Each structure stands twice: as structure tokens, then as C-alpha cells.
Amino acid sequence: MTIYNQACDCGKISARQVDLYYGNFQALRNITLEIPQCAITAIIGPSGCGKSSFLRLLNRMNDIINGVRVGGVLQLDGVSIYDKTIDVVDLRKRVGMVFQKPNPFPMSIYDNIAFGPRQHGTRSRHNLDEIVTRSLQQSALWDEVEDKLGQSALALSGGQQQRLCIARVLAVEPEVILMDEPCSALDPIATLRIEDLMRTLARDYTIVIVTHNMQQAARVSDMAAFFMMEEDRAGTLVEYGKTSQIFTNPKDKRTEDYITGRFG
Amino acid sequence: MVYVWGGGVITVLILLVVIGYVLVQGLPGLTLDFLLTPPQGGLSGEGGISTVIVSTIYLVAVTIIILVPVGLGAAVYLAEYAPNNRLTRLIRYGVETLAGVPSIIFGLFGFALFVTVLHFNFSILSGALTLVCLLLPTMIRTSEEAIKSVPYAHREAALALGATRWQMVSRVLLPTALPGIVTAVILCIGRAIEETACLYVTLGGSAAMPSSLLSGGRTLSLHVFYLAMETRAFDKAMATGAVLIITIIIINTITNWLSYRFQKRMKGTS
């Protein structure tokens, strides 16, 4: 299962002592971890432990919320994500995101995929055609939709919509793909298809996935980070390591309890 | 139960009687000739309504051309950009208050500002600007609702793809909310056509063919008013009323159809 490239010990994303506050509420405390390149890192933990908040730090989606403060160092390829000189638009091009509920725009399949490239200046029909085809092939949706690109994306099934959303992210050619419980709204078969797709994509992309599903984390990820809530409800990182180690030989008692289903 | 049913029956009866009465009285006088000849003016009330139709279309067109950009801009600002502070609340409160002000008050304001101070006199321009003031609250509130009803997930999706805020607004929110915005515009067209009081003091009542923005004019509703109050041509007033009712029915049908489409689109079945 482990495809994680040992040769590359420098993380694609590196978090050091990261704190996150929503107003006076501390949502994350002292998170330190290195997310390796071209691998799948799963973030697991009970509800409300700050998994999604952490994920949203990585493409600065938390910026939309008022009163957000971030402390510590968060770097992408050694450059601080929260530096004042960082262009958020550019960052989000490099760090794409797939959401919990499939959220295609109420437009045609083609226009959904072409949305990102169009906003970033690709105008030529020829180039767009190419991007749309490539992205749909990458997300294993092409065979199902190639003859109905002009139809509304909302007519697709939930699983197809989620693969469309992945294709839409791929069209922007990101380096990192964040997935926030991407299968929680899908049936088991659609879930397996997305997991297969993630394994394929992990050859070229760095993937960080938040999941509630322990089996999913065990099946799909190379690295696993276990988050938990402290007494003041701030999320902390309990344990981080290779998925095989976390699931077979956890060092922390709390990780073991959670994974064996004793709580959460 | 009797009370509820009684209310329903009475409402339907009133509706049928009013519309039926106007149509029965008005339709016989509603000929092609009536639509295509100008009114004679004077006490007789003879002639048709051709110049009145042209004035109405002219006035509504000018009103919409000014109203839509201003109203849509305000709606987008309130829905997406305005911080949640006292100024924003004040603007909202102002918009809501304006929506409840009687139209003759807008007429007085239009008369004082556009007709008198700015010397636009009784004209299409004065009337249109007054209508814009009157209709802005409706336009802003209805299109703000349409913009806000676009799911939050679409905003997130656009931003996460690296769209700027303006790209998100112009490429996702506005197209998605378009049927709702069109509904707002049509609603305003309907109200502009219905409006009488505020135009009485800003548009004047000239029955001549309008030649420019600064000519006076009279709309269908105003024409009904003049015919009924100042002439003996009650049949002509009824015929004009029939034209108005038919126009409004058409406009309402379009509005209903559009909001149906809008809801379908939001639920993702179209």
C-alpha cells in the first residue's frame, strides 16, 4: 500500500506550531507536521477536532470568515502561505480543493471544467477543449460524459458530480489537492471509484484528505494524522506517522482507542 | 373553516368582478384603430391611444435603463461586499423604509428636484428618474434575495478554484441568479406601468407624441385617470384599462414562469 517516496523527506507542506483562532476561540493548537509530496495524507479524528479547519488553512479558505487569526509557520515548498506577499488567487490555483458535498456550478459539464482555466486567462476554444478532455480523462469520468458535455452538470449522479468537481480542480493544474470528506455524501460504490481515482492521482499530486471513515483512511492513505480536541475544544495533533504504523501499532493510547472504535 | 373558505371565495369573486367588468366594458372599444390613432385631447376624449402607448414604452425603457445598473450594483454590494456594520444596517433600513413610502411622496420629491430645481420640467426624464427612486427598493431587495439564494457552496467552489471575488460574483453568482434578477426587472416594469400618482406630478399629461427625453407624456394609467376625470369618454377609459390589465396579466405570467425556472435551476433539475 505504501507508495510514499522515502527519498523525499522534505515535506511539500510543512506546518510548525500552527495555531488557529476564530475570534477568541482557539480551533487549533500547536500543530506541527510535514506533508510529503505525491502521497496521500489522511487527517482523522472525532467531529469538531479541527480537521477541516486545518485543511482550510492550506488554501486559505478560512480567510473568508471574519476574525480568523493564524499563528506559527505554514509553508508550501518552503514559502510561507500566510506571508503578506502571497497572492491568495495564485495559492488557490496551486492548492485545489474538493468539498464534502459535490458542488458543481449550475452550468454545463464543459463550462464547469473550463471555469478555472477561463478565470485564469485561457480563452482559446482549442486549449479549453484539450483541458476539458484531459481533466475528465484524469478523473475517470470521460467515458460516461464524452457525448453530453453540453448538458447540465446537475443532471449527473452524486458520484459523477464529485468526480466532476475533481476534474474541475485538475483543470487548474494544481500541485496539491485538498479533499474535505469527499465521499461522505456518496454510496459505497461511488466511494470506491473516488478512492481508486485518488490512488491514481497520488502519483502526480500531493493529496490531503479529511475523513471520518477509518477504513477509508487505512485503504487509501500513505500518512495519517490523528487530531483530537483538548478540554478547551482546541484541536491538537495527537499522532502522525505512516498509515501502516498508525493503524497497526499506534504509539498513543488515544489513537489506539479511537481507531479500535472505543470512542469518536 | 367557513371563515377561511368565505375569505377565499370573496377574494376570487372580487378579482373576477373587477377584471371581468373592465374587460367586458373595455374590450368592445379595443380595436386596432383605437391602438393606432392618437388621442384627440380636450373634453371629448375622442381618439385612440397610440401616443400613450409610445410614451409608456419610452418611459419604462428609460426607467429600466437607469434602474437596473444602479439597483443591481447596490444589490451585489449589499449581498456580497457590505461588511456587517452600522452603515450597512442603515442602508438596509433605508431601503426598507423607502419601499413603504407612498408613491405620491416620491412624486412630490421628483417634482421638487427634477421638475423644478434641475429644470427637466414635466418630461419623460423627470418621470423616469422619479420612477427609479420609487422602484429602487424593489429592485434592490428582489435581486439581493436572488443573489443570496445562490448556495454558499458555489461561492466556495469558485474561490477555491482561484477565482477573484469579482470573478466569483460576475461569473457564478450573477449568471446563477439571473432568472431571479430578470424577475426583479419584470416586476419593476409592471409597477412602472401601473404607477399613476407620482407620474401625475412629474410626467405632466401631454397626449402628444414624445420627441425627446425632455418632452412630456402620459402613460396608459395616467390616460385612464385623465379620461375618467376630465372627459365623458368612459368607454375609452375602460378600453385603456383593458389594455393595462392584459399587459399586466402577460407580465405576471412571464414573472411566474421565470421564478418557476429559477427554483428548478436551484434544485438542479433543469
Interface residues (C-beta under 8 A of the other chain):
Chain A: N59 M61 I64 V89 D90 L91 R92 K93 G96 M97 F99 K101 N103 P104 F105 P106 M107 F115 G116 R118 Q119 H120 S152 L154 A155 C165 R168 V169 V172
Chain B: P151 A153 H154 E156 A157 A158 L159 A160 L161 G162 A163 T164 Q167 R171 V172 P175 T176 R265 M266 G268 T269 S270
